[in-house]
Amino acid sequence: MTLQDIETKALQLSKPDRWQLVHCLLDSLRRDITQDEDQTQSVLENLNSIYSQESSDIDPALAQAQLAALPHEDW
């Protein structure tokens, strides 16, 4: 079913039923947003936990190897 089909069906509903549909859709969207925010917070907490114990500095040997791999450019 396409979005256009859904819109056509929705317009066939009575006005009170259309409002009920709107409320149901808004509630569903609110739940999705809340779940996304909760998941984002969880990921952030996990990263903060890791980086409170581990350094986020680039390994000096890796940084040197990356610089050595770059071609020389005259500015």
C-alpha positions in Angstrom: 0.0 0.0 0.0 1.4 3.4 -1.0 1.2 6.6 1.0 -1.3 7.9 -1.6 -3.5 4.8 -1.0 -3.3 5.4 2.7 -4.2 9.0 2.3 -7.2 8.1 0.1 -8.4 5.6 2.7 -7.9 8.1 5.5 -10.0 10.7 3.6 -12.8 8.2 3.4 -13.0 8.0 7.2 -15.3 10.2 9.2 -13.9 13.3 10.8 -13.7 11.9 14.3 -12.0 8.7 12.9 -9.5 10.9 11.0 -8.6 12.7 14.2 -8.2 9.4 16.0 -5.8 8.3 13.3 -3.9 11.6 13.7 -3.6 11.0 17.4 -2.5 7.4 16.9 0.2 8.5 14.4 1.5 11.2 16.7 1.7 8.8 19.7 3.6 6.4 17.5 6.0 9.1 16.4 6.5 10.2 20.0 7.4 6.7 21.1 9.9 6.4 18.2 11.5 9.7 19.2 11.7 8.7 22.8 13.3 5.3 21.9 15.9 7.1 19.7 16.7 9.5 22.5 17.1 6.6 25.0 19.3 4.7 22.6 21.5 7.8 21.9 21.8 8.4 25.6 22.8 4.7 26.1 25.5 4.9 23.4 26.8 8.2 24.9 27.0 6.7 28.4 28.9 3.7 27.0 31.4 5.9 25.1 31.9 8.1 28.2 32.6 5.0 30.3 35.2 3.7 27.8 36.9 7.0 27.3 37.0 7.7 31.1 39.3 4.7 31.3 41.1 4.7 27.9 43.0 7.4 26.2 41.5 8.8 23.0 44.9 10.1 21.9 46.2 8.9 18.6 49.1 6.5 18.9 52.3 8.4 18.1 53.6 5.6 15.9 50.4 5.5 13.9 50.4 9.3 13.5 54.0 9.2 12.3 53.2 6.4 9.8 50.2 8.4 8.5 52.2 11.5 8.0 55.0 9.5 6.2 52.4 8.1 3.8 51.2 11.5 2.7 52.9 13.0 -0.4 54.9 16.1 0.0 53.0 19.3 -1.0 54.5 22.8 -1.5 52.3 25.5 -0.2 
